[in-house]
């Protein structure tokens, strides 16, 4: 009897959870991941960063589009999470290392908002910096034991997609008004 696709994905998710915790669990990556978790909660850190960029007075339309993309992506992640209702990982050997506001796991809202920030903020702060931060946030969610790897990958894809649509619509509209 062969494994079903859902069983195969769950085994893959569990293996990556355990591997990530085993490799990074006793390192300074854990407190860094906790800090990133607090920064990303409800996308507040990304919204604050975008507001600071907007207040600078340069590239205001780009900063506004970026923050709007972050908020829209976070909202989309929350809606999908409430529809799918996948429960967070509960492995005895990979306990959660940070509190979460809900029991729901798919998709990772942190990953949605961070990937959206990468799309929106990259033109102002640089693509390499945003790629590194995005990768770190995705790994942090798995390291902390609060998301399956598939949660973070799908969350990042959703967030990047939403932010791309928002950015295209808002920046092309801003160009028409000039």
N, C-alpha and C positions, 0 to 999 in steps of 0.2 A: 504494500500500500504506500503510495507516494504522499509526501507532505503537501498540504494545501498552500496556496500563495500566502495566506494570512499567517499560517504557522511558520513558514520560512521567514517572513518578514519579522515576526516576533522573536524568533531565534537569533536573527541577525541583530535586531535591536538590543536584545539581552547581552549578546556577545560584545557589542560595542560599548554598552554601558559598563560592563565589567572591565573591559580592556582599558577604557578611558580612566575609570576610577583607579585601577591598578597602576597605571602609568603615572598619573598626576595626583592621586589622592593624598599623598603625604608631602606635597611640595607647596611652595608659596603660591601656586596656581589656585589653590582653594580660597584663600582670603581675597585674591584678585577677582575670582569668579563671584564671590559673595558681593563684593563692591559693584561689579558689573550688574549683578542681579538687582541691586537697589537702584542703580542708575537707570536701568531699563524698565523698572516697574511702572506699568501703565503709560509707558513711553515718556515719562516725565523728564528724564535726562535729555532725551533727543529734542523734546519741545523747548526746554530751557536753552539748549545749545542753539537751536534755530532762532529763538527769540533774541539771543545775544547777537547772533549774526545779523539779524534784521535791524537791530538797534544801532549797529555800526554805521548804517546809512548807505552802504554800498551793496549792490546786487539785491536790493530789497525784493524784487519780483521773484528772483531765484530762491531766496530764503523763504519767502511766503509759500511758494510752490513746494519746497522741500518739507516744510512743517505740515502743510496740508496733506502731502503724501504720507507722512509718518502717522498722522492722526487717522487718515482713511485706512491705511494698512492695519494699524492696530485695531480699529473698529471691525474691519473685515475678519481679522483673526479671531476676535472675540465672538462674532456672530457664528463663524464656522465651528468654533470650539463648542458653542452651546447647541449646535445642531448635531455634531458628531458625537459628543459626550464621551470621548475616550478617557479613561481614568489614568492618572499619572502612574509611572512605574512604582512597583511595590516589591522590590527584591530585598530579601533579608541582608544580603551581602553588599548592597549598594543603597543604603538608606539616604533619604533626602538630607542635604546639608544646609538647606535654607528653607524658610517658611514660604508658602505660596498662598495667594488669595483664594484659590479654588482647588478642587480635586481634579479639574479637567486639564487634559494634556495636549490634545491635537486641535489645531497646530500650535506651536509655541508663539505666543504673542510677542515675547521678547525678540524672537527671530524675525517676525513680521515687521516690527517697527525698526529693528536694526538694519535689515536689508533695505527697507524703505529709506532710512537715513542715508545708507550708502549710495543709493540711486540719486537722492535729492541733494545731499551735501557734497558729493564727490566733485562737482564742477568748481566749488568754492574752496574746499580743503584738500582736494587731491584724491584720485582713485586708489593709489596704493595704501594710503592711510586708512581709508574707509574699508578697503578689502581686508586689511589686517584686523581692524576692530570687529568687522562682521564675523570673520572666522573665529576670533576669540570668543565672541558672544555665543556663537553656536556651540562651540566646544564647552563653554562654561555651563550651559544648560544641561548637557549630558553629564559632565563632571559632577555637578551638584546633585545629580540623581533625580531631577524633577521633570525631565523630558526624555523620551525615546529619541534616538537619532533621526528616525523618520519624521517625528514631530518638528524638529528644528529644520530639516531640509525642506519639508513642505511649507513650513512657516516662512522661510526665507524666499522661496519661490513665489508664494502668495504676496508677501510684502513688496518684493521687487517688481512684480507685475502691476500691483495697484499703484505704486509710486511712479512707475514709468508712464502709466496712463494719465495720472494726475499731472505730472510734470509736463508732458506733451500738450495737454489741454490748457494748462495755465500759462505756460511760457509762450505758446503760439497765440493765445488770446492777448497776452500782454504786448506782444509785438504788433498786433493789429491796432491796438489803442494808441500807439506812439505816433 
